[in-house]
Amino acid sequence: MIFTEKIKKPVAMTMAAAVCTLLMASSASAMADTGAANVYKAADAASLKQHVTALSEDIGVRLMGTPNEYAAAEYIEGQLDSYGYDGQISEYTINASAVAAIDIGEKQHYANYYYAGEMNQIINPNISNCTLSEPTQEDLDVISTWNISAGDLVVVNSSLFSDLEALSKVQAETDGTETALKSSDFINQAVDKAEEANASAIVIYNDTGLRSQSVKVSGNTIPVIGANTVIGEELISNAGNISISKVERPISWNVEAVKEASTEEPESIIYVTSHLDSVMGAPGATDNASAVAAVLELAKQYKDVDTGGVEIHFVAFGGEEAGLLGSAAFVSQIPEEDKAIAINFNMDMLSSTGTFYGEELNAVSLDIAGGKSATFNIAAALIITGSEDMQFIEGTENLRWFKYGSSDHQSFQDSGIDAASMIRVTDKSDDIEDINHTYKDNMVDNYSLDRHVECTNMVSKGIAKAIDSKFTKVLEYYEDAENGKVVAADTEQLSYLYDEIVYVFEKADGTITQTTGYAANDYAVIAPADATLVSAQGVGTGTANIAGTFDKPKTEQYSTSMVVKEVAAPESSDTNFVDTGTNVTVEFTNPLPEGSQITVEFKDVNNDAYEGIDNLLAVVDISALKDGNIIPISDNLMEIQIPLSEEMKGYKYYQVAYLENGQIVEKINATVKGDILVFVTDHLSEYAILGSNTPFVDDETDQTTLAKATNANSSSTDNQTDTSTNTPITGDSTDVMALMLLMTVAGVTMVAAGVKKKSN
């Protein structure tokens, strides 16, 4: 029955910008909306059904290590190649016990095989039908009366032996004897009878349940085969066109294709996985052709998507049903540097329409693995937050999570990779294999296309969330040569996952100091002089449910170690932009992407949208564009200079108000230098310019007003405190005067109050 991300956004912040990030704590939401709309790809229902049909009906039972499992691997590889990937089949050793391959007509089945000797292929044998339903007391010796010829294939139903056991018990009670024969005794009698007649083999099939029959025999001189109802009944009704052979199982197979990142090196890696094998006797439509189909569909949908720094591996494992063998072999080959930046989205049993002990399979769950490694994690969080805007189909509104394991995501989680597996369950049980591990797991009895599409789209939302959020587990930092400090910061994209990030620094004298950055200040901290950042740990609270009800914990603390990477300080580049039409100038602290441009538009102040704004002189919208698209700008301290028209000149006091839908959200004090209005902010927006000859009065909309720019110089003190304990020292005790001095040295005007972020 798990995805990953690398936090590798270059920390292109100067010392002053990092300081300002600390001071301008803008209370980023714990679940900030980073969206999953830009690259999200919905599944094609017809393609999903086509793959399930090919795997469960055309190929059929895909028992580990058998030709059918390899046929499934070849089908998957062929589909991946048709999408433009370079699909690869890899084999690994399993050394599993042999099974019986039973071909009846054009269908191949597999059954349990009990025989230590060599087996010759049995072709079109005479069927010795020894089945008997509801025997009477006179039938206690029926086995001895069987008429079996040499070379016959003996076929007998398993209920006969349990019925004979019950009759033997009655006879023992009637005769007053102490011991009655058990069903195992009658099975041994049947095997002995077949051996005496030189039968080619004996098949015992389960006619009271859905699974293949298990048989306990030893020392038998002919093959004993345990089968399910379908095989037994087909053997009896198909006298010809039958072939039975022994299949050794020394190897199994995995299939993989890779979607490369568009960056030179991947910043994060997602493993999108499922298992391709099924159990003995099960066509495996839901378990697990449905999930393989989802992997193939997602591979097709994301083939031509620019995933940025995200590398995606689409993988189907063999041998899951035998103990996660394929995924364990696969994960053991993942380089440690890749594990550090990876997460796993696994899928298992997505499309069942059936019931489990009377309970409808109406819940969609994220299994976050079992054992000591189980913790709410990034993979689960991405799927849950990505799926918040989905409309669940009737009967499947309950999305939840649990700790169970028992699918391939466990192999990833055990290796330290955040992993979650999607599975369809009931509200009361995490285990639905009572249906899926039987011959009833077919497209007639156990397949819902609607539910299949729904689960596939939920994982697609998680992938899109990761790509759109530029999600990464690598933290980069650099040393600022001018100030002799190390600046460490994380991007706001993680604010919906982490409440805090704990940084550990090693100072020049070898001592350790620890500092915590919080979501409220975008996790930005400043290291002690000459210190090196050696580790970072993100800590957050995961939300379990987004819909429905379930008697499980709603939240759980989780943490993720992040890769720490030292990089070169950002090279200086032009950060000044001038709009040639209006001469509005914007001077950024951090460079914008190459090819960016600033657009400025003055709005009609007589528009009804601005009605009620007192002292309104002008409304100006300032945006950053690249390739015709708006670039979201926040946490980039900037000075904006707006030339004053004749109508705007002559006022004693000026303010700039940040607008949303024509309403004032916050106000920023501005100054006039000659005929130029100047104010400092950290984001681009639509702004109202206000002028008054009397001081502006604070009100409820003026709680985040920025103080006037100042060039005051102050003495510096180190804002960090040494500690040899594990207790985090928060960045909240920063010496403001020291930070002011650092900003003055960097030539950046300091602001002392929070600015609400707004992205264009």
N, C-alpha and C positions, 0 to 999 in steps of 0.2 A: 504494500500500500504505500527534494525540497528546493532559492534564488539568491542573488548577491548584489552587492554594490560597493563601490570604491569611492571614498570621499576625496577625490583628488582635484578639487578646484583650486587653481593657483591663488595663493593669498596675496593678491595684488593690492596691498594696503601699505601706505607709508606709516611711519610711527604715529604721526599726527592723526591719520585716519583711524588707526586702531584705538587711540585714546578717545577720539570723538565717538567711536562706536560704544565704548564703555560708558561715556557720559550721557549719550543720547539714547539710553535704554528705552526702547519703544514698546515693550511688552508684547513681543511676537507671540502669536497664538500658539498654544501647545499642539494644536492640530491645524497649522496653517494650510490654506488651500493652495497647493502647488499644482493641482489639476492633473488630469490624465486625458485631456481632450485632444491635444495636439497630434499625437501619434497613435492613438487607440485604433485598433482594427477589430471589427466585429467578425465573428466566425461565419463561414458559409455552411449552411445546414446540409446542402446536398453533398458537399465534400466530406463532411464528417460521416454521414451515413454510408457513403461509398467506401470509406476506409474500414468501417466496422463490418460491412458486408464482406469485403475482401478477406479480412482477417478471421472472422468468426465462422463464416459460411463457406467461402471458397477454400480457405486453408484448413480451418477447423481447429481441433484441439492442438494447442501449442505447448506440449509438455517439454520441460527443460531438457536440452541436450538431444532432442529428436529431430528428424528431418523437417517436421512441421515447424518447429521453432526456427530452424534456419531459413525455411521458406518465408516465414514472417519477417526475419531480418532482411532478406533479399528484397521483399516487397517494400519495406520501409526505406532501404537504401535507394531503390529505384525511384520512389516518390520524391525523396530529397534531391536526388540528381535532376529530376525533371523540373524542380523549382530553381535550379541553377546553383545548388550547393555541390560540394564534393563529399558525398556521403561515404562513410567508412565503416565497415564491419570489422570488429576485433573479437578475437576468441580468447577464452580463459579456461583453465582447467577446472573440472568439477569432480570427476571420478564418482559419479552417482551410480546407483544400482541399475541393473538392466530392467527394461520393460518389454512387454509384448506389444508389437505392432499388429493390429488386426485390420486387414483391408476387406471390406464387404462392399461389393460393387465398386463404385467410384469414391467411396468415403473411407478415410483412414481413421482408425480409433487406436487408443492406447489403453493398456490395462496392466494391473499389477502382475508381476512375474515372480514365481517362487520355484526356482530350480537351480541347483549348483552346477549341473552338467551342461554339455553342449546341446543345442537344440537345432535340429534340422528344420528347414522351412516346411510348413504344412500348407499344401495347396489343394483346394477343393476337396476337403475330407468328407467322408460320410458322417453326418451328424447323428449321434446317438442321443436322442432327446429323453433325458431322465428326469424331467420336471414332473412335479406332482403337487397339486394344490389341495390343502385340507385333508391329509391322510387320516385314515381311521386306525383303530387299534390293530386291525388285521394287517396294516401296512408297516408295522414295526420292522419287519424283515425285508422291506421292499428293495433295499440296496442289493441284497444277495440275489434277487431275481432279475437284476438288470441284464439285458441281452446285448452285450457289447462285442463287436468284432475287432480284430486286429486293425490298427490304423484309424479307428474311429476317433472323432472328436466328441468327447462326452460333455454335454451341456446340462447343468442342473441349477435349479433356483435355490437361493440361500434360505428361504423360508421353510423349505422342506426339513432342514436340519433342526431348526428351532421347534417346528411342529413335532418332529420325532422325539425331541427332548421332553416336550410336554407329555406326550403319550407314554414315554418310558417312565416318567414320574408317577403317572396314574397307575401303570402296571405294577410298579414297585410297591405302591401303597396297597394295591389290591392283593398282591402276592405276599406282602409282609416282608419283602426283602429290604435290606438297608440301603442299597446303592442303586440309583437310576443313572442311565447314560446321559451325557451332556451332548450338546450340539457338536462340540469339537470331536467327540468320539465318533459320531456319525459321519463327520467330514473325513476323518481318517479311514473309516470303513469305505467311503466312496472312492477315496484315492487308491486304497488297496485293491478294490474291485477293478478300477480302470487299469491299474498296473498289471494285474493278473491277466487281463484280456489283451495286453499289449496295445492299449489305446495310444494315440499320438499325443494326447494331452487332455486335461479336464478343465473346463471353464465353469466356475461358480459365480453366478451373477446375483447382484443385490436386487431382489424384487420387492423389497419392503421400504426402501429409502431411495434417495436421489444420488448418493455417492457410490463410488466403486467399492466392491467388496474387498475387505482385508481378510486374509487367511493365515492361520498359524499352523504350518506343517514343517516337518524336518525329515530328512532321509528319503524323501520321495525320489523315485527313479524316472518319473515322467514330469513334464512341466505342469504346474498347477497355476491357473490364471484367475485372478480376481477381477471381475468386470462389473459394469453398471447395468441397469435394466435395458437400456437401449441396445447395448452390444449383445446381451443374451437373447433378446427377442429377435434381433436381426439375424443372428446366427441360426436360430431355429427356422426362421421364415425364408432364409436364403440358402438353399441347399448347395448351390453352385456359386462360382465366382468369389471364392473366399481364399484369403492368404494370411497366414500367421507366421511371424518371425520374431526373433529376439533382437532387441536393439540395445547395444552397449552405449553408454553415455559418458564419454571421457571429457567432453568440452561443451561449452555453451557460448553464446554470442551477445555482444552489445553493438548498437549502431549509433553513430554520432555524426552531426553536421554542425559547422560553426559559422555564425554570422559575425564577421569581424567588426570591431569598432572602427569609426571613421578617424579616430586619433591615431597617432603613431604607436602608442602603447595603450592598452585598455585601462580605463580608470575604474571600471567595475566589471564583474562577470556574473551573468545569470545562467544557471543551469536549469533548463526546462525539461523535466524528465517524466518517465512512466516506465512500466515494465511490459514486455511484449509476450511473456509466457502465460500459460493458463495451467490449471490443475488437471489431474487425471480425469478424463471423461467430460470436461467442461469446454464448450466452444468458446467461452470467455468473451461474450459480446460486451458486457459491462465490465467484467474483470478479466482482461483489462484492455480490450480493443478500443473501448471508448476513450481511454486516456491516451493511447498511442495515436488515435485519430486526432485528438486535441493537439498533441505535440506536432504532428504533421501539419495541421491547419495553421497553427501559430507560426511554424517555420515558413509556410507559404505567405502568410499575411505580412510578416515582418521582414521578408527577404529584401525588399527595396526601400525600407524605411531607414532614414539617417538616424542611427541610434547614438550618435555622438561618441562619447567615451565608453559606452556600454557594449561589451562583447557578450553574445548570447550563444550558448551551446544547447542544441536540441538533441536529446539522448533517449534511446529506448533500451532498457536493460533486459537481459535474459536472467533466468534463475531466481526471480524474486520469490516465487512461491516455495522454493526450497530453502529459503533462509537469507534473502537479500544478497545472494551470491554475486550477481552481476554488478550491482551498485558498489558492493564492497571492493570488487576487483577494480572497478573504474575509479573510485575515489582514491584508492591507494596510489594511483598513477598521477594524481593532480599535484603539480608543484606547490610547495609551501607558499610561494609568493602569490600564486593564484588563489589558494585557499583564503588568504588574508583579505582578499577583495571580493569574495564571492558570496552569493546566496543561492538558494535552491527552491524553485517552485516544482513540487512533485504533484502528480495527479494519479488517482486510483479509484476505480469504480464510480464513474460520474453519472451514469445514465439509467440506473435501475428504476423501474416503475413498481416493483413488487412490494411485499410486506415482509416484516421480520417478526415472527411470533405475534401476528395480528396488528403490528404497528406499521403504518405507512412510512416509507422512507422519504420523509418530507423535510429533512434538514440538510443543509450544506455545511460541512464542518472543515475547519483547518486543523489538521493534526500536527502539533508542534513537537512530535517525537516523545519518547518515554524515557524513563530512567533519570539518572542524575543530570544528564545533559538537557533535559526538558526545560525550556523557558520560553516565554512569549518573546518573539524575535522580529527582526526587521522584515523577513519574508512575509510573515503573517500580517504585520502592520501594513505593508504595501498593498496586499490584496484587500484587506478590510477597508482601508481608507480610499483605495481606488474604486471600490464597489459601492461606496456610499450613495451614489446617485443612480444606482441600478434599480429597475422595477422588477422584483422577483416574480416568477410565474406562480400561479395559484398552487398552494401546497408546499412551496419551497421558500417561504419568506424568512425562515430562521437560519441566519448565518451565525455560526458560533465557532469556538475552538476547544480543543481538548488535548490531553497528553496520553497518547496510546502507543505510537510507534508502529512497528510491524509492517512498514513499507519502506521503499528505497530512500526516503528522506532521512531515515534513521542513520544510514551510513554517512550522509553528509553532516548531520548534526553531531555525530560521534567524532568527526574529524575537525570540529570547530567551525563549521560553516552554518550560518543561520539558515534554517530549513523549515518549510511547512508543506504539508501535503493536503490537497483537496480531496474530499471523499463525501459521498452521499450516505447519510445515516438516518436513524430515527431520532425522535426527541428523547428516547429512553435508552438507547444502546449505541455504543461505538463500533459494534461488530455486526456486519451484515453478511458474512460469508455463508450463512445457512442457505442462501439462495445462490449466491455468485459462485460457489465452489461445487456446482452440480451441473448436470446436463440441461437443466432449465435455464442456464445463463445463455440464452439465445435471443435473437432479435424478435421473436414472437412473444416469448414469455417475460422477458426481462430487459426491455430497451425502450427508452423514451427519448425521442429526438429533441423535444423541447428542453428537457432537463439537461441533455447533453450539450446543447448550444449554450444554455445558461451558465453552466460551470466553465465551459471553455472561455466564454466572454469575461467571467470573473477573473480568471488567470490573465487574460489579455489586458484587463484593466490594471492588474498589478504590474505587468511588464511596462505598460504605458506610463504608469505612475513613476516607476523607477527611471525611465528614460526622460520624461518631462522634468522630473525633479533633479536630474543630474546626480542621482544618489550615488554616494561613494563612501568607502570606509578607509580612505587614505587621507590623513591630515598632513598638509604641507605647511612649513614655516620657513622663515628666512631671517637672517641677521641684518639689521639696519646699520650700515657702516658708519653713518654720520653720528648716530646716537649710541652706538655700542650696545644696543639692546636686541633681543630676539622677540619678534612679534609673532604671536600664535593666535589664530582665529579660525572659526568654522563658519561656513556659509549658513544663511538663514533657511536654506532648503531642508535642513534636518530639524527645524524647530517643531515639526509635528511628530517627531519621534523621541527626541531627547529633552529631558528637563534640565540636564546639566552635563557638562563635560569636564572631567577631572584631568588636569594636566600635571605630569611629573617632570620636574626639571633637575638636571644635575649641574651644580655650580662649579666654578673653576677650582675651588678647594676640595671638590669631591662630595660635598654635602648635598643632600636632597631637599628640595622644596616642592610643595604641592599647592596648586592653585585651581580654583573651580571657576569655570565660565558658565553663565546661565543663559537660558533661552531669551530672557528679557534683554540681555545685551549682546545677543547673537554669539554668545560663548566667547567673546574676545577677551584675551588677557595679555599682559605684558610681562615678559620674563625678567628675572634679575639680570644684572650686567654679566656678560660673558657666560651665561648659562646655556645649556643645550636641552632641548625638549626630547625626552627619551620615551615617553609613553602617553597615551590618551585613552580614556575610558568614557564612553557615552552611556549615560544612565537615563532611563525613562520609565513611563508607566504605560503599559499596553492596554488598550480597550478591547474586551473580549467580544461583546455582542454589538451589532448595529441594528438588529431587528429581531423580533420574536422574543421568546423567553426560554430560559433553560437554567436548570439548577446547577450552575457552575460559577466560579468566581468571575466577576465582571472585569476586574483589572488585576494586573500582576506586574511587579517591578521586573525589569530586564536591563541588561547592560551588554554592550558590545565593545570589545577592544578594537581600536583603530590603528592602522598602520601609520607610523610617524616617518615623514620623509623631509629631509632638509633640501631646500631648493635655493637657487640664486635669487638675490633680491631683484625685484622688477626693474628693468631698464627704464631710464627716464624717457619720456616721449611727450609729444604735444598734448596738453590737456585743455587747451583754450579753443573754444568754438565761437564763431561770430556768425549770426544770421545776417546775410548781406541785405535783405529787404528791410529789416527793422533796426539793424545795428545792435540788437540785443546780444550780449556777451555772456557765456557761461564758462567759468574756470573750474574744472574738476580737479579733485585730488588724485583719483585713479584714472588712468587712460581708459577710454571706451574702445570697443573692438575696432580694428582697422576698417576703414570704409564707412564709419558712422558719420552722421550729419545731424545737426540740430535744426528743427523746424519751429517757427514761432508764428502764432496766429492771434491777432487781437480780435476779440469777440465784440458783438454789438451789445453795449451795456443797457440798451433799452429793451432787451429781450426779457420777456416775462419771467424767465428762469432766474433772473438776478433781482427780481422785485423784492424789496424789503432789506437790501444790504445798504446800511447807512454809510455815508461818506465815500461812496463808490466813484472812482475816477476812471478805471479801465479794468478790463478782464483780458488776461493774456494766457494762452495755452502753449506750454513749452514741452516739446517731445524730442526724443532721440530716435532716429531711424537708421536702419541698415537693410539694404536690399528691399526697401519699400515697406519693411515691417517695423513696428514699434519695438524698441528694446526696453525691457523693464529696468528702471534705474532706481536703486535704493542703497542706503549705506555707502554712499559715495559723496563725501562732503564737497559742496560746491558753492561758489560765490556767483550770484546772478546780477548782472548790471543791465538796467533798462533805461534807455534815454527818455527823459521826460518831455512830453509835448507841451506846447504853450498852455493848454487847458489843465495840465497836471502840475504846473509849476506854482510856486509861491506859498505853499502850505508849510506850517511850522512843524507838524508831526506827520509821519508816514508809517503805514503798516501794510503788510502783504498778508492776505487771507487765503489759506488753502481751501479750495472748494471741492465738494462732491455733490453732483446733481444740483448745482446752484446754491447749495447750503454751505455755510462756513463751518469747517471742521476744526481749524486751529488758526491762530494768528502769529505772525512773525514780525517783530520790530524791524524797520528798515531805516537806512540813513541816506542822505543825499550828499554826493560829492560833485560839486559844480551843477551840471544839469543831468546827472546820472543817479538813478535810484539803485541802491545796493542792498542786498540782503543775502543771508547765508542759510542754506538748507542742505538736506542730504538726499533729496529726491526731486524728480521732475513731476510737474502737475499742472493743473489749471489754477491760476492765482488771480485774486481780485486785488487791485491796488487801491488803497484807501488813503485819503488825505484829510487832515483836520488842523484847525488853528488852536484847538484845546486838547489837552492830553487825552489819550484813549483810556476808557474805563474798562477794567477787566470784567468779564461776565462768564457764564458757564461755558461759553464757546471759546474762552480765552485762557483756558487752564494750561495750555502747552506753549504759551507765547515764548518765543526765543528772546534772550537778553541781547542788548546791543553788543556789537563786536567791540573787543577791547584788546589793547596791546600791552596790558600790564605784565611786568616781569616779576617772577617770584623765585625764591630759592627752591632747590629740588631735593626731594628725599625719595628713597627707593620705596616703591609701592608694594613690595613683596615682603613676606616674613618667612624666615627659615623655620623648618621643622623637621625633626627626624621621625615623626609619627606618621600614621596614615590618615590623620584628620585633615580634610581639605581646608586650605586657607582661601577664603573667597576673595574675589576681586573687588568686593564692595568697599573695602577699607582703603582704596586707592587715595593717595595724597593728591588732592585736587590741584594744589599749587605746583607740585612737581609735573603733573600732566599739562598744566597751563604752560610751564616753561618749555616742555618738549614740543608743544604745539607752536610756541613762538619761534623756537629754533627752526622748526620745519616751515615757517612762514605761512601758517594757516591760522585764520581767525578762529577763536574758540567760542563755542556756544555752550551754555550751561543748563539747558533744559531739554526734555525729550521732544523728538519730532516724530509725528505719526508717519509711518511709511506708506507710500502709495506708488504702485508700479503702473506704468503706462501700458 
